[in-house]
């Protein structure tokens, strides 16, 4: 048996739509795999009753097929589905790393990213690397068609998850099909600023670079209280705020000294909008870990 812990992630980071991602220190999924004649899946934990155990409909089933590695796979969910925190990606990432180890397939972490992305496609309809890459490799990742670039960044974060659901498919449906030249130039500049900040572990630069005027405003309409929460976090000291992945989680970048105040402000703002929420005071963390 092999056991792997794979972290929650936050993709896009505002200016890096479908490209940027970070691993979070918490929460995480834990996946246990054991050799078997055919793949079977058992799911427990957060939101498990909503997750299919049919290998054809579960992210890890697609990963097992891609690796030709049938197994009994037990998933302990620490990350709620439809959270914007890479729930399906974490399960797929953990399964890819665990099955690679169990069957001694010899693939590198980078080689496992597109395999785990096949599992993501079961949920989102498309194979995207922006969530699975940081869950496997850790840190800050830049995923493009030419591969994944990785930086061991260390920046404090606050992730606030409201008790509402935004499906990945709905979040993709509202993405604008066109952007102006001015918006394109602004986004490229912000993405470059964010990347520089990650290399320097600088929350100020990372926060400045998270601003996005194209995708984020469209997705914000799906999240009750987003603008109030964003304003509250910035007023409490956040250097930048955006939607985590497809949402509804909201991600704030900050200095460590301000984490608690920002977490409280975000919770209070959601409560003021009549929405229950939970918060994670965390930071950019490591990737999937084999136990």
Secondary structure as UniProt FT lines:
FT   STRAND          2..11
FT   TURN            13..15
FT   TURN            17..19
FT   STRAND          20..35
FT   STRAND          40..45
FT   TURN            46..47
FT   HELIX           48..50
FT   TURN            55..57
FT   HELIX           59..66
FT   TURN            67..68
FT   STRAND          71..77
FT   HELIX           87..102
FT   TURN            103..104
FT   HELIX           109..124
FT   HELIX           129..137
FT   STRAND          140..144
FT   TURN            145..146
FT   STRAND          147..151
FT   STRAND          156..162
FT   HELIX           168..173
FT   HELIX           181..200
FT   HELIX           203..209
FT   HELIX           215..220
FT   TURN            221..222
FT   TURN            224..225
FT   HELIX           226..235
FT   TURN            236..237
FT   STRAND          240..243
FT   TURN            245..246
FT   STRAND          250..253
FT   HELIX           256..258
FT   HELIX           259..272
FT   TURN            273..274
FT   STRAND          277..284
FT   STRAND          289..290
//
